[in-house]
């Protein structure tokens, strides 16, 4: 095994005269990010590892690690959040969506219809229904599903096994050249642990009878290791007909092969659930929240993913890594869709049945090299998916009307490159480019229409700059193009991809026991279609603008108290005509649509959200945590002229040692029992979780 190599910045004399030259290059609309270091090297603070910097030493470029160990590329110069392994292990969460909300301050809205009915991870003014605008990558494998009939890019984050997560990083926007389709609002990178030493287990329950348990064990040797982890959740739920069972199993391992390293894994995921359905606004206002629409609503989902990665050094300063993966999955959901009426067997049917069966696979080759004053990365790869999608009208799960029966394929290939260079110790440039070629086909088994096929090629340039001032202050800026495949491409391959230009400018600062960053961002989107998650209908193409401010700060108040605060203000507006989500014509027969005057809000996007976290260390392994999150008002999809109420949720938690290697976590969620809306669309609501007491025992040591 060869040693790793890191590119580091050096102490230099200030050159403030360069600032007027830098600022025009940073872009016309501001943003920024948090200084990052490899996991474990930072101090406690923002939801991740932040760098403590001496006042006279600027941090310009995060090191690129070249070797045979698993590694992440350095983040682009935009706002990004790296979550420490310690934070991931100590945070109690219901599911991966809840986990990322708690540890990374990301806005999340729970669909409330079971774990397989994916929730929304919201970033930078994108509603990201079923997290489709945020690319989730686990051990190099994309989780988002192309050519999906429910919503293009559907991502079910429940495939993650939280106990096995070794690192998590959130990158905002489309600035990274390593990622293409679905990385419109951002990317969440996750690596799982390749081995383990000893055994860790968790047993938890709530006062409503919800149960969870996980076990992780393995071995670690000088030239190899292995890990086995599983998780079982049985949720009773607080609404009628809202129970579910979920099982995750992960097998991981690695071995040295000559000077290289071979690692891989197999993950298995399965879940079955019951769905309570949505609550109409009048029932929500009357606080009639627990009832279910139909006890036959529910679904199930299964997925298996195998992946392998081989890394080998090429000389003293370079390395080649090859990644390959394959997957298979199926998905069924029965759910009452408000406003989705059908004629059938003498009555009106509101229940629908969706099914998705698919196989897929892909691979990527990447070469990285450390240069005298910078580094470069080159890569290429491809992916293929075959899917069968059906949508039927049902009554108590019996089919009364076959609506869609489609076969579709997705094929894509890509090239990317990245070059980073440091000039004079103050200025760093981050250049990247990506070329994606996508091909889609679609055929229907219900009619005689001819098969359809189409291709698209998207070029995505990326530019990023860093400039280090004195006293630990770093300016950052980025301008990048991104894209994602459009909603409905499973049935119409000719639809144009969403195209977006993202711009950010900002500043970060870190010092001993404190740090902060502020970022101004703007994203202009073309060819966009808004998807209604309740009625399953979409608008025609339009354009929009997302812009706003994101900021965060942390402060260590002595040795025992740490305060963190973060927030985002969104100004998301339509800038081009959208046809109404419920049809192409108004009641008078005229062509429907919104003709925005520049001040029509993008529906489903909260005006602001923020979080405050106070952590008190009460002694060895004794901690108390207060978390308060605030979500602002938004205009619901399909309800022009309506604005929801803002809300806030307070959680209290404490961790106490019971004995050596045994910790007890207690958490009172929604302490003030606030009634709030997780999701609202077309006059229907998924209500938020009321007050709940949860307890968890953690056995073993990390």
Beta strands, then each sheet from edge to edge (+ up, - down):
strand 1: 80-83
strand 2: 107-109
strand 3: 120-122
strand 4: 134-138
strand 5: 141-142
strand 6: 165-172
strand 7: 186-192
strand 8: 198-206
strand 9: 211-221
strand 10: 224-235
strand 11: 244-257
strand 12: 260-274
strand 13: 279-280
strand 14: 298-313
strand 15: 318-336
strand 16: 342-344
strand 17: 347-349
strand 18: 351-371
strand 19: 374-395
strand 20: 398-423
strand 21: 427-444
strand 22: 452-468
strand 23: 473-484
strand 24: 498-511
strand 25: 514-528
strand 26: 542-557
strand 27: 561-574
strand 28: 600-601
strand 29: 608-619
strand 30: 622-631
strand 31: 647-659
strand 32: 662-669
strand 33: 677-681
strand 34: 684-687
strand 35: 692-699
sheet 1: 1+ 6- 7+ 4+ 5-
sheet 2: 2+ 3-
sheet 3: 28+ 27- 26+ 25- 24+ 23- 22+ 21- 20+ 19- 18+ 15- 14+ 12- 11+ 10- 9+ 8- 35+ 32- 31+ 30- 29+
sheet 4: 13+ 34- 33+
sheet 5: 16+ 17-
end
